[in-house]
Amino acid sequence: MVKPNPVRFRETEYSLLSSFIANDSHILVPHVIVQGYKSVGKTFVVKSFLDDIGINKTIVNCDEFLTQKLLLQKCLHRIKQDSGIDLDKYQQRFMYKGLEASRESVLCETFSQFLMTLEQFIDETNYREPHVLVLDRFDQCLDQTNELFRAFLKLREYSSITNIIVIYITSHEDPKEIAPFVIPHVHFPPYTQESLVEILADSRPKEVTEGLIDVSAWQSFSKLVVDSLFHYTGTDLSLIKDICSKSWPKFSAQCIESGQGNTGFLKALRSLRDEIFQDDIITNSSVVTFGGLVDEKGSNSSLGDLPYHSKFILIASYLASYTDVKLDIQLFSRVKTAKKRPRKKTNSSRADAHFMSAAYFDLERLKAILSVIYRNESLSLSRNNEEFLNLYHDLSEKDLAKKEAEFTYFTPNKSVDVNTQIATLLSLGMIDRTYSLDALSSRIRWKCNVSWDIISSLAEDIRFPLHNYMIDN
């Protein structure tokens, strides 16, 4: 029996889910697509529904994985873990290319390997309980998932698995690869402005729950935020909540000081209206963690927590965003830059870059720039480069050719997990990427999401000569 719906304004969607999914393998549909614009309650409603019916579930945030292999490995590992099977007693023997593999990490290079290993686990453990695999933000993986989408839809066609149902939570239209399949869809329309006000009013902050501020003050404040900024935020509930979380502390403190009731609310509103709705709060609200990078004194101390290599990646992304691609050969030539880096006097303000908009760039261009600047400026490698330059005229032609080949083809990818660190910077909001691919391109494009002040401070921290790789007008 399904419990009463705890989610407001999503009764229809909740009911549709109950039509397709139940705690009974015999009546489960194999696949359900949950679709709708971002921040409309898709994930929350799905989780609430699955919790209510008490079904075994595995929820995977797909946008956290750089490759399909890593995503499939996580799905396999989490399904086994969430099944309730005692994995200490059951030790699965993994087969890889006809041989027994000692580690699960070598598997899932293809969907067929993933499916074979999952089917083996289900058959050997006789696991027949209904199990829901939720692929949240499935269309936001760094790797293209169109073909993977199609492969998942054939899960039962190519295996004996009958107890696994897959829910795909997406924000975009279905890819053309799955057009031949008939799949139940649960569409989540945007919230109305009135719904947003009521949802926000129900999520009461601690000052209200502790009785320090009357609930009417919070209700008036939340309605004020929605009504004032709805033309900017639209129905993005997460963005509206984030704006409130940044604006409410000062407002609530003023309300407590001014007293309860409408008088205190209006007095706080008059004194803080311009301050709590200033531009930087609004424009930075969509990047939650980025707002915490700079403290009240303007220092970037928390940037020091970034790994050494991540700082180079962030600098490379800034150079890629604010440097014309036509200048790449001049600024980032692998051989020329290693032999003689430009040393020129420039204005420290770098005024042009301050007012330019960050341009999108290809991931391969970022990695190429990273290889050059890391080879030239990292503390260990730059010392080797200087030694080479000092001995340049004394080396034999063979040694010289070998050393120049090392400079030319150097890449940090062999020793540094660049992709993982890029994903971390993305999650921190320091870099950004496109979510809808260009019709003429299959590549996702990226851009730097931090300011000149932060990059220059970062460069100073690792003694990176930023101006050597820029051309000022």
C-alpha positions in Angstrom: 0.0 0.0 0.0 1.4 3.4 -1.0 1.4 6.0 1.7 -0.2 9.4 1.1 1.8 11.6 -1.1 4.1 13.8 1.0 5.1 16.0 -2.0 3.1 19.1 -2.6 2.0 20.1 -6.2 3.3 16.8 -7.6 0.3 14.5 -6.9 -0.2 13.6 -10.5 3.5 12.7 -11.1 3.5 10.7 -7.9 0.4 8.8 -9.0 1.9 8.0 -12.4 5.0 6.5 -10.7 2.8 4.3 -8.6 1.1 3.0 -11.9 4.5 1.8 -13.3 6.4 0.7 -10.2 5.5 -1.6 -7.4 7.2 -3.9 -5.0 6.4 -6.9 -7.2 8.7 -8.2 -9.9 5.8 -9.6 -12.0 4.1 -6.2 -12.6 7.2 -4.0 -12.9 7.7 -2.1 -16.2 11.4 -2.4 -17.2 12.0 1.3 -17.8 10.6 4.7 -16.9 11.8 8.1 -18.1 11.3 11.0 -15.6 11.6 14.2 -17.6 11.4 17.9 -16.9 13.3 21.1 -16.6 15.9 21.4 -13.8 14.9 21.9 -10.2 11.2 20.9 -10.6 11.3 18.2 -8.0 12.0 15.1 -10.2 14.7 13.5 -8.0 13.0 14.4 -4.7 9.6 12.9 -5.8 11.3 9.7 -7.2 13.2 9.2 -3.9 10.1 9.9 -1.8 8.0 7.4 -3.8 10.6 4.6 -3.6 11.1 5.2 0.1 7.3 5.0 0.6 6.9 1.6 -1.2 10.0 0.2 0.5 11.6 -1.2 -2.6 15.3 -1.9 -2.9 16.9 1.0 -4.8 20.3 2.2 -6.2 20.6 6.0 -7.0 23.5 7.1 -9.1 24.3 10.7 -9.9 25.5 10.2 -13.5 27.0 13.7 -13.9 29.8 12.8 -11.4 31.4 10.3 -13.8 33.8 11.2 -16.6 33.4 8.0 -18.6 30.8 5.4 -19.3 33.1 2.7 -17.8 33.2 4.5 -14.5 29.5 5.0 -14.5 28.8 1.3 -15.2 31.3 0.2 -12.6 29.5 2.4 -10.0 26.1 1.0 -11.0 27.4 -2.6 -10.7 29.1 -2.0 -7.3 26.1 -0.1 -5.8 23.5 -2.6 -7.0 25.4 -5.4 -5.3 25.8 -3.3 -2.2 22.2 -2.2 -2.0 20.8 -5.7 -2.7 21.2 -6.8 0.9 23.3 -9.8 -0.1 26.0 -10.6 2.4 29.0 -9.8 0.2 31.4 -11.2 2.8 30.0 -14.7 2.2 29.6 -14.3 -1.6 32.8 -13.7 -3.5 32.1 -13.2 -7.2 34.6 -14.6 -9.7 35.1 -12.0 -12.4 35.9 -13.1 -15.9 37.8 -10.6 -18.1 38.8 -11.5 -21.7 38.5 -15.2 -21.0 40.6 -15.1 -17.8 39.6 -14.7 -14.2 40.2 -11.1 -13.0 41.2 -10.3 -9.4 39.6 -6.8 -9.4 36.2 -5.5 -10.3 37.7 -2.3 -11.7 38.9 -4.0 -14.9 35.3 -4.8 -15.9 32.6 -2.7 -17.6 34.7 -1.5 -20.5 31.6 -2.3 -22.5 27.9 -2.6 -21.6 28.1 -6.3 -22.5 30.7 -6.9 -19.8 28.6 -4.9 -17.3 25.5 -6.9 -18.2 27.3 -10.2 -18.1 28.7 -9.5 -14.6 25.4 -8.2 -13.2 23.6 -11.3 -14.6 26.2 -13.6 -13.0 25.7 -11.9 -9.6 21.9 -12.2 -9.8 22.0 -15.9 -10.9 24.6 -17.0 -8.4 23.0 -15.3 -5.5 19.4 -16.1 -6.6 18.6 -12.4 -6.1 15.0 -12.0 -7.2 13.9 -9.0 -5.1 12.5 -6.0 -7.2 15.4 -3.5 -7.5 15.2 0.0 -9.0 18.3 1.6 -10.5 17.8 5.4 -10.7 20.1 7.1 -13.2 19.8 10.6 -12.0 20.9 13.4 -14.5 21.5 10.7 -17.0 21.7 13.2 -19.9 24.4 15.3 -18.1 27.2 12.8 -18.2 30.6 14.1 -19.5 30.6 11.2 -21.9 27.9 10.9 -24.5 25.1 8.6 -23.3 22.9 8.3 -26.3 24.1 4.8 -27.2 24.3 3.8 -23.6 20.7 4.8 -23.2 19.8 2.4 -26.0 21.9 -0.3 -24.5 20.1 0.0 -21.1 16.7 -0.2 -22.9 17.7 -3.7 -24.2 18.8 -4.9 -20.8 16.0 -7.6 -20.6 16.3 -8.4 -24.3 19.9 -9.5 -23.9 19.8 -11.1 -20.4 17.7 -13.2 -18.1 17.4 -10.3 -15.6 13.7 -9.6 -14.7 13.9 -7.9 -11.3 15.8 -4.7 -12.3 13.8 -1.6 -13.3 15.7 1.5 -14.6 14.5 5.0 -14.0 16.2 7.7 -16.1 15.9 11.2 -14.8 16.6 13.7 -17.5 16.2 17.4 -18.3 16.4 17.3 -22.1 14.5 15.7 -24.9 14.9 12.0 -25.7 17.8 11.2 -28.0 16.9 9.9 -31.5 18.6 6.6 -30.7 15.7 5.5 -28.4 12.9 6.6 -30.8 11.9 3.0 -31.7 11.3 2.1 -28.1 8.0 2.6 -26.3 8.8 3.8 -22.8 6.6 5.2 -20.1 7.3 8.9 -19.5 6.5 10.9 -16.4 6.8 14.6 -17.3 7.3 17.2 -14.6 6.0 20.6 -15.7 7.6 23.8 -14.2 6.1 25.1 -10.9 3.8 28.1 -11.0 4.9 31.2 -9.3 2.2 30.7 -6.6 3.5 27.1 -6.0 7.0 28.4 -5.5 5.9 30.9 -2.9 4.1 28.1 -0.9 7.0 25.6 -1.2 9.4 28.3 0.0 7.2 29.4 2.8 7.0 25.8 4.1 10.8 25.4 4.3 11.2 27.4 7.5 14.7 28.5 8.7 15.9 27.9 12.2 15.1 31.4 13.4 11.5 30.7 12.7 11.4 27.2 14.1 13.2 28.4 17.3 10.6 31.1 17.8 13.0 34.0 17.3 11.1 35.4 14.4 7.4 35.1 13.6 6.5 32.8 10.8 4.7 35.6 9.0 8.0 37.4 8.5 9.5 34.4 6.7 6.4 34.0 4.6 6.5 37.6 3.6 10.2 37.5 2.9 10.0 34.4 0.7 7.1 35.9 -1.3 9.1 39.1 -1.7 12.0 37.1 -3.1 9.9 35.1 -5.6 7.8 38.1 -6.7 10.9 40.4 -7.1 13.2 37.9 -8.9 10.8 35.6 -10.8 11.6 37.3 -14.1 15.2 36.3 -13.5 15.0 32.9 -11.7 11.9 31.5 -13.5 10.8 28.3 -11.8 14.3 27.2 -10.7 13.5 26.3 -7.1 17.1 25.5 -6.3 18.3 29.0 -7.5 15.5 30.7 -5.5 16.4 28.8 -2.3 20.0 29.7 -2.7 19.2 33.4 -3.1 17.1 33.2 0.1 19.9 31.4 2.0 22.3 34.2 1.1 19.9 37.1 1.8 18.0 35.8 4.9 20.8 35.9 7.6 21.2 39.7 7.5 17.5 40.2 7.1 16.6 37.9 10.0 19.2 39.6 12.2 17.6 43.0 11.5 14.1 41.6 12.1 15.2 40.3 15.5 16.7 43.7 16.4 13.6 45.6 15.1 11.1 43.4 16.9 8.2 41.1 15.9 5.3 41.8 13.7 4.8 43.9 10.5 6.6 46.8 12.0 9.8 44.9 12.4 9.6 43.3 9.0 9.0 46.7 7.2 11.8 48.3 9.2 14.2 45.6 8.2 13.1 45.7 4.6 13.7 49.5 4.4 17.2 49.3 5.8 18.4 46.2 3.9 16.5 46.0 0.7 19.3 47.3 -1.5 21.9 45.3 0.3 20.2 41.9 0.4 19.3 42.0 -3.2 22.6 43.2 -4.6 23.8 41.9 -7.9 26.6 39.6 -6.7 24.1 37.6 -4.6 21.9 37.1 -7.6 24.6 36.3 -10.2 26.6 34.0 -7.9 23.6 32.1 -6.6 23.7 29.4 -9.3 27.2 28.5 -8.3 26.8 27.6 -4.6 30.3 26.5 -3.7 32.0 29.3 -5.7 30.4 31.9 -3.4 32.3 30.5 -0.5 35.7 30.8 -2.1 36.3 34.4 -1.0 35.8 35.4 2.6 34.6 38.8 3.9 38.1 40.2 3.8 38.5 39.4 0.2 41.1 36.7 0.7 41.2 33.5 -1.3 42.5 31.4 1.5 40.3 28.4 0.7 41.8 28.1 -2.8 44.9 26.9 -1.0 43.1 23.7 -0.4 43.1 22.8 -4.1 45.7 20.3 -5.2 48.8 21.6 -6.9 47.8 20.2 -10.2 44.2 21.5 -10.0 45.6 25.0 -9.7 47.5 24.6 -13.0 44.3 23.2 -14.6 42.3 26.2 -13.4 44.9 28.6 -14.7 45.0 26.7 -18.0 41.2 27.1 -18.2 41.5 30.9 -17.6 44.1 31.2 -20.4 41.9 29.1 -22.7 38.8 31.3 -22.0 40.5 34.7 -22.3 43.1 34.0 -25.0 42.2 34.2 -28.7 42.8 30.7 -30.2 44.7 32.4 -33.0 47.5 33.3 -30.5 47.9 29.7 -29.2 50.9 29.0 -31.4 52.6 32.2 -30.3 51.9 31.8 -26.6 51.9 28.0 -26.1 54.2 26.5 -28.7 55.5 23.4 -27.1 59.1 23.7 -28.3 59.5 27.5 -28.5 58.0 28.2 -25.2 60.2 25.6 -23.5 63.4 27.2 -24.9 62.6 30.8 -24.4 59.6 32.1 -22.6 58.7 35.8 -23.2 59.6 38.2 -20.4 57.9 41.5 -21.0 56.6 44.4 -18.9 52.9 44.5 -18.6 50.3 46.3 -16.6 49.4 44.2 -13.6 45.7 45.2 -13.9 45.3 43.2 -17.1 42.3 45.5 -17.8 41.3 43.9 -21.1 40.7 40.5 -19.4 38.7 42.1 -16.6 35.9 43.1 -18.9 35.9 40.3 -21.4 33.4 37.5 -21.3 34.8 34.1 -20.8 34.8 32.2 -24.1 34.1 28.5 -24.4 36.9 26.1 -25.4 37.4 22.5 -26.3 38.7 20.1 -23.6 41.6 19.1 -25.9 42.7 22.7 -26.1 42.7 23.0 -22.3 44.9 19.9 -22.0 47.3 21.2 -24.7 47.8 24.5 -22.8 48.0 22.6 -19.5 50.9 20.4 -20.9 52.9 23.5 -21.9 52.4 25.6 -18.8 52.8 22.7 -16.4 56.0 21.5 -18.2 57.4 25.0 -18.1 56.4 26.3 -14.7 55.8 23.4 -12.3 58.5 23.6 -9.6 60.1 20.3 -10.5 59.8 20.3 -14.3 60.8 23.9 -14.8 64.1 23.3 -13.0 64.8 20.5 -15.4 64.0 22.8 -18.3 66.4 25.5 -17.0 69.1 22.9 -16.8 68.4 21.9 -20.4 68.6 25.5 -21.5 71.9 26.0 -19.8 73.4 23.0 -21.4 71.7 23.6 -24.8 74.8 24.4 -26.7 76.9 21.6 -25.1 74.5 18.7 -25.9 75.1 16.3 -28.8 72.6 16.3 -31.7 71.3 12.9 -30.5 70.8 14.1 -26.9 69.3 17.4 -28.1 66.8 15.6 -30.4 65.8 13.3 -27.5 65.3 16.2 -25.1 63.4 18.3 -27.6 61.1 15.2 -28.2 60.5 15.0 -24.5 59.5 18.7 -24.5 57.3 18.4 -27.6 55.3 15.4 -26.5 55.2 16.0 -22.7 51.8 15.6 -21.1 50.9 15.5 -17.4 48.1 12.9 -18.2 50.5 10.1 -17.6 51.1 10.9 -13.9 48.1 13.1 -13.1 44.4 12.1 -13.3 43.5 15.3 -15.2 39.9 14.2 -15.9 39.0 13.6 -12.3 40.4 17.0 -11.2 38.5 18.7 -14.0 35.3 17.0 -12.6 36.2 18.3 -9.2 36.6 21.9 -10.4 33.3 21.6 -12.2 31.5 20.4 -9.1 33.0 23.4 -7.2 31.7 25.8 -9.8 35.2 27.0 -10.8 34.7 25.9 -14.4 31.6 25.4 -16.4 30.5 23.4 -19.4 27.7 23.3 -21.9 24.9 20.9 -21.2 23.1 21.0 -24.6 25.5 20.1 -27.4 25.9 22.2 -30.6 24.0 20.7 -33.5 27.2 20.6 -35.6 29.5 19.3 -32.9 29.6 16.2 -30.7 31.9 17.8 -28.2 31.0 19.5 -24.9 32.6 22.9 -24.5 34.1 24.4 -21.4 34.8 27.8 -19.9 36.5 29.3 -16.8 34.1 30.5 -14.2 36.4 32.5 -11.9 37.6 36.1 -12.0 41.0 37.7 -12.8 41.6 38.5 -9.1 41.2 34.9 -8.1 43.4 33.6 -10.9 46.1 36.1 -10.3 46.1 35.3 -6.6 46.3 31.6 -7.4 49.2 32.2 -9.8 51.0 34.2 -7.1 50.5 31.3 -4.7 52.3 28.8 -6.9 54.7 31.3 -8.3 53.3 31.1 -11.8 54.3 33.9 -14.2 50.8 34.5 -15.6 51.7 37.5 -17.7 54.2 35.5 -19.7 51.3 33.7 -21.3 49.2 36.7 -22.1 49.3 39.5 -24.6 48.2 42.9 -23.4 47.0 45.6 -25.8 
